[in-house]
C-alpha cells in the first residue's frame, strides 16, 4: 500500500510540474517579445533624434539652400507625430507584455503553492492564466499595428528619397555615354 501512495505522489507531482511549465512556455514567448520590443523602442528614439538633428540643419541658412529642403522639412514634420504614436504603442505593448509575465508567474506560484499545501488550486490559476494569455495577445496585436505604422513611415521617406534622386538625376545629362553636369541655363 505504501508503494501505491508513493506512485500516487509521483503522479501528482508530475501533474503539478506539468501545470507549472505551461505558463512558463508563455512567459518565454513574452520575454522574447519584450526583448524585440525594447529594441524597437530604441530604434524609434534614435529615429526621432536623427530627424530632430536633420531638421535643425535644414532650418539654418545653409540648410535652406539644400535641394528639396522645404519638402524634407515637411516630411520630417509629418513623421514626428507618427513616431510619437509608434512610441506610445510600443510602451503600451511592453506594459501588456510585462503584465502577462507577472500574471503567468503568479499562475505558476498558485499552482505550486496549492500542491505544497495539498489543497485544490481553485479557479484562480486558470483565471490568471487566461488574463496573462490575453495580455500577451494584446501586446502582440499592438506590435502588429506598430509594425504597419513603421512600414508606412518608411514608405513615405522612400518616396521623398526617390524625389530627391530624381532631382539629382535631373542635374545631369548624358553626352557620348558620359554624365555631364547640366548648367542652370536650361541645357
Buried (B, 14 or more C-beta within 10 A) or exposed (E): EEEEEEEEEEEEEEEBEEBBEBBEEBBEBBEEBBEEBEEBBEEBEEBBEEBEEBBEEBEEEEBEEEEBBEEBBEBBEEBBEBBEBBBEBBBBBBBBBBBBBBBBBBBBBBBBEBBEEEEEBEEEBEEBBEBBBBBBEBBBEBBEBBEEBBEEBEEBBEEBEEBBEEEEEEEEEEEEEEEEEEEEEEE
